[in-house]
Amino acid sequence: MPTRKIEDFLTEDHQRFSPLQKLLTKDQNRAAWTQEFKAVLPKEIRSQCQVTDLRGPTLLVSCSSAAIATKLRFLTPQLLPKLSALGHFSELKALQIRVSAATF
């Protein structure tokens, strides 16, 4: 297996992004989406939810427990207009909420 320098992974190659660049960009987007999402949540559940992806008009959200996921499902009709007013979520139509064993 040939060795490569880290610079090779971080530089563009023929107008395409390297796999590492794609991962870093996705992670940066996820962090920005989570920050904007948490800004519209009630304080008591902010630390228990995070955005995992944005797929077209659907925002995928991971919650720390079923109770938090249920609260978020009930809040969805109130949250969608607030989220749609934000830049990243202008096309948002739905939340897909899941319970995750990941630490928050």
N, C-alpha and C positions, 0 to 999 in steps of 0.2 A: 504494500500500500504506500503510495507516494505521500510524503509529508508536505503540508501546505502551511503557509504563514497565515496568521489571523487576518492580516490585511487582505488576503485573497478572498476570505469569506465575507468581509465587510464592503468590498468594492463591487460596483455594478459590472456585469459582464454582458456586453452586447445589448444594452437597453433592458436587461432582465435583472431582477433582484435575486440575490443569493438566498438559499434557504434560511440562513441565519438572519439576514436582513428582514425577510418576511416574518420570522418569529418575533424579532425585536419590534417591528412595526405593529404587529398584532397585539403584543403585550402592552405597548404604549397606548394604543387605541383602547384596549380593555381597561386600563387604568383611568384614562380620561372619561370613558363612558361610565365607569363605576362612580367616579367623583361627581359627575353631573347627575346621575341617578340618585345617589345618596342625598344630594342637595334638596330633593323634593320629598324625601321620605320623612315620616315622623321620627323624632329623636330616638324613641324606644326600640326601633327596629333597624336603624341605620347600620349599626355594626354587625348585623346578622345577615346582610344581603350583599351580593356583589354581582356585577354583570360578567357573564362568561362569553357572550358573543352578540353581535348584531347582524342578523341575516335578513336583509331586505327590510320589510316593515315589521319584523318581529324581533323583540329584544329578549334574549335568553338570560334569565336571572337565576342564580343559585342562592338558596337560603339554608341557614344552619339547622333548622328544624321544621317539622310539619306545622307546628303552631305558627311560626313566623311566615311560612309559605301561605297558610290560610289567611292570615291577616293581610298579607300582600295581595292575595286574590280579591279580597273584599275591597281593598283600596284601589284596585286597578282602574275602575271607571273614573275616579277622581284624579288619578296620576297621569293617565294618557294625555289629557289636554295640556297639563303642565309640562310633561316631557316633550310633547310635540312642539312646544314653543322654544325649545332649546335647539341649538344648531345641529348637533349630531343626530337628533331624533326627529327631524322635521317630517319624515315619512312614516313615523311609527304608528302602527295600527293595533298591535297586540303585544302582550307580555307572555312569555312561556316561562313558567316558574317551576323550579325543581328543588328538591331537598338534596343536599350534598353533605358527605361526611368530611369534606375539607374543612380545615380550621380557618376561622375568620379572624 
